[in-house]
């Protein structure tokens, strides 16, 4: 049975002969030539994170198999055990429970961010031989690669991308304080949080879809435009605040803006979302140019 909600993969629920073990099969996209480079190894990355979360006792669906060899079918696929839960975005989740679920998600993500890696970078990139010894090295390489693809596909003008990359180079010293590669989900939002109703109410049952995960600065997560506001941070706990910290968060935000604009324009061909995210990128850069001296 097809499962809706996701945009990147095609997902099915499989009912088996064992009444206690239904499965979820996720199949990767067909038009791989349109993907960002790190997106070509998303299932490898998700399998890696799944193993790390299981080791740390963080709830996530149990991985059965991940096959990216394309020897069975011409696409990557992953099989996990089915969890009797729904995404937090599902209409069955009462609105009055959202704040409590966001708070619980914050507590879980604090545990998530305590997982340490050996190198910096997108985990998907590790599978194409790209790891980085320092956080600034990864960020500059990543923003240049994304910017180049945005120019190539006419997502942004070269002049705009040049200003973004120049801003990253000017602010490189702000990233040098990050010396430990910590695990970040890099796509955490209500649609990637599974929840279920229990006798005492609704609770989070799993964090899913960590295929875009990054080893780096946990603020790379917290600077995401999808992060869930005050209730999330009530559970997560206090975070630093300073002018340098706010600038670093905005720099992370503009990277998300570029990625989102590229994805909506090239991968999903959605003009409305393309224009919304393109404007966000311009607004974020304007803020940076007003505050970075």
Secondary structure as UniProt FT lines:
FT   STRAND          2..3
FT   STRAND          10..14
FT   TURN            19..20
FT   STRAND          23..27
FT   HELIX           32..34
FT   HELIX           37..41
FT   HELIX           42..56
FT   STRAND          63..67
FT   STRAND          77..81
FT   STRAND          86..87
FT   TURN            88..89
FT   TURN            91..92
FT   HELIX           95..97
FT   HELIX           98..112
FT   TURN            113..114
FT   STRAND          120..122
FT   HELIX           123..126
FT   TURN            127..129
FT   HELIX           135..152
FT   TURN            153..154
FT   HELIX           158..170
FT   HELIX           172..175
FT   TURN            176..177
FT   STRAND          182..184
FT   HELIX           190..192
FT   STRAND          193..198
FT   TURN            199..200
FT   STRAND          201..207
FT   TURN            211..212
FT   STRAND          214..216
FT   HELIX           219..222
FT   TURN            225..226
FT   HELIX           229..236
FT   HELIX           243..262
FT   HELIX           263..267
FT   HELIX           271..291
//
